[in-house]
Amino acid sequence: MAGQYGAYQNEIYLQGLGEQVPPFTTDPTRFEAAAREKLDDGPYGYVAGGAGSGATMRANRAAFDGWRIVPRMLTDATQRDLATTVLGTELPSPVLLAPVGVQSIVHPDGELATARAAAALGVPMVLSTASSNTIEDVAAANGAGTRWFQLYWPNDNEVTISILQRAKAAGFSTLVLTLDTWTLAWRPNDLDQAYLPFIRGIGTAIPFSDPAFRAKLAKSPEEDPTSAILQWIPMFTGTDHHWDQLPFLREHWDGPIVLKGIQHVDDARRAAEAGMDGIVVSNHGGRQVDGAVAALDVLPEIAAAVGDRLDVLFDSGVRTGADVLKALALGAKAVLLGRPYVYGLALGGEDGVRHAVRGILADLDLTLGLSGNRTLADLSPDTLRRM
Ligand SMILES: Cc1cc2nc3c(=O)[nH]c(=O)nc-3n(C[C@H](O)[C@H](O)[C@H](O)COP(=O)(O)O)c2cc1C
């Protein structure tokens, strides 16, 4: 394991001897600008945009800036190990790919490219209900990789059960239930362009290939896509659920369940009391509640309250290796990368996802060592100083 990820640096410099440079920048804070050049306005706005004024997105980034790493010296950090255990499974690194829907709007290979890159890197992927490819096709592309399935909870039990059964049969080990997006926020970037992928039939591969959903249609989605779209949209968005309904998912899913979108310590406690296996502390990358608290700002209190009862994961604003390190030091067991790998996909398909993720892992590995740490267990709030 030692130096495994950081070695990407050597690879890049060696390729430079043959006049080769990386496919796009190695600075993930510049991926968005690079993707802006490549993508049409609709897809770019959909990925980069957030709720309302964008205040939550800015807060997510500012929160990382509010913590600084205090490096330690002479700690014999030559050999490092980034492995961690999440939900009882050992992962080679503390990084997963967050569920991101409609990936075909940024690259024709969409989730299939992401699935292949994730498998090649040994990084788990979380497949969105709003995927532009079917559960089965993504599983085939992911092969022996570790994959989790993210549910936008339909208000139709037959369809929910059918989707869960398909995910299980296709080798998705963990269910991630996203709570924060039961209806879409006011998103000016998309509204100004009147651009919503779902209404255009993008991100509907999973219901359109679902036998329980198809059985409810007068005509198949191939014959009458508009009617199918209009039946699906109010089924998967617009209905909020309640804590009392969680046992239904337990009944129909026999693996671990993770609640994504937790931001209040009492909700985290409630997840633990409900017997959930994990939570993702997340504000959906600032796409839902404008003016919300930065996800990183609530991570320490949540990790302190429930970290001994369930696995606390984190996303929203993670861009660099240092960001990953900070989230781990503040109590996350692992982090989910969102926009950075999606921009990688936009910029280079499968290879772009690999470059984006390898770079962040290399940066994490080097930053871990250079700050005097050998394993993730060495990290704690003491690793950081609040500015
Ligand atoms: C374009 C886009 C689509 C997303 N789609 C989903 C989704 O289908 N399901 C989900 O749970 N989260 C979705 N998310 C949220 C991500 O899983 C994650 O929480 C977010 O990207 C983290 O913020 P960051 O990318 O700024 O770090 C989406 C995010 C983006 C940017």
The ligand as an SDF file (V2000), in Angstrom:
LIG
                    3D

 31 33  0  0  0  0  0  0  0  0999 V2000
  -24.9160   17.1970  -10.8710 C   0  0  0  0  0  0  0  0  0  0  0  0
  -25.1870   16.5600   -9.5290 C   0  0  0  0  0  0  0  0  0  0  0  0
  -26.1400   15.5650   -9.4320 C   0  0  0  0  0  0  0  0  0  0  0  0
  -26.3860   14.9430   -8.2000 C   0  0  0  0  0  0  0  0  0  0  0  0
  -27.2650   13.8960   -8.1540 N   0  0  0  0  0  0  0  0  0  0  0  0
  -27.4690   13.2600   -6.9830 C   0  0  0  0  0  0  0  0  0  0  0  0
  -28.3100   12.1270   -6.9270 C   0  0  0  0  0  0  0  0  0  0  0  0
  -28.8730   11.7040   -7.9320 O   0  0  0  0  0  0  0  0  0  0  0  0
  -28.4900   11.5320   -5.7240 N   0  0  0  0  0  0  0  0  0  0  0  0
  -27.8750   11.9770   -4.5790 C   0  0  0  0  0  0  0  0  0  0  0  0
  -28.0750   11.4070   -3.5110 O   0  0  0  0  0  0  0  0  0  0  0  0
  -27.0520   13.0400   -4.6190 N   0  0  0  0  0  0  0  0  0  0  0  0
  -26.8260   13.6730   -5.7950 C   0  0  0  0  0  0  0  0  0  0  0  0
  -25.9500   14.7280   -5.8330 N   0  0  0  0  0  0  0  0  0  0  0  0
  -25.2580   15.1520   -4.6000 C   0  0  0  0  0  0  0  0  0  0  0  0
  -23.9190   14.3840   -4.4220 C   0  0  0  0  0  0  0  0  0  0  0  0
  -24.1530   13.0470   -4.0850 O   0  0  0  0  0  0  0  0  0  0  0  0
  -23.0880   15.0170   -3.3020 C   0  0  0  0  0  0  0  0  0  0  0  0
  -23.8410   15.0850   -2.1270 O   0  0  0  0  0  0  0  0  0  0  0  0
  -22.5940   16.4190   -3.6770 C   0  0  0  0  0  0  0  0  0  0  0  0
  -22.1280   16.4320   -5.0110 O   0  0  0  0  0  0  0  0  0  0  0  0
  -21.4870   16.8560   -2.7470 C   0  0  0  0  0  0  0  0  0  0  0  0
  -21.1160   18.1930   -3.0070 O   0  0  0  0  0  0  0  0  0  0  0  0
  -19.7970   18.5690   -3.8480 P   0  0  0  0  0  0  0  0  0  0  0  0
  -19.8890   17.8750   -5.1590 O   0  0  0  0  0  0  0  0  0  0  0  0
  -19.8460   20.0450   -3.9920 O   0  0  0  0  0  0  0  0  0  0  0  0
  -18.6220   18.1060   -3.0480 O   0  0  0  0  0  0  0  0  0  0  0  0
  -25.6990   15.3680   -7.0480 C   0  0  0  0  0  0  0  0  0  0  0  0
  -24.7340   16.3720   -7.1560 C   0  0  0  0  0  0  0  0  0  0  0  0
  -24.4580   16.9700   -8.3750 C   0  0  0  0  0  0  0  0  0  0  0  0
  -23.3930   18.0170   -8.4570 C   0  0  0  0  0  0  0  0  0  0  0  0
  1  2  1  0
  2  3  1  0
  2 30  2  0
  3  4  2  0
  4  5  1  0
  4 28  1  0
  5  6  2  0
  6  7  1  0
  6 13  1  0
  7  8  2  0
  7  9  1  0
  9 10  1  0
 10 11  2  0
 10 12  1  0
 12 13  2  0
 13 14  1  0
 14 15  1  0
 14 28  1  0
 15 16  1  0
 16 17  1  0
 16 18  1  0
 18 19  1  0
 18 20  1  0
 20 21  1  0
 20 22  1  0
 22 23  1  0
 23 24  1  0
 24 25  2  0
 24 26  1  0
 24 27  1  0
 28 29  2  0
 29 30  1  0
 30 31  1  0
M  END
$$$$
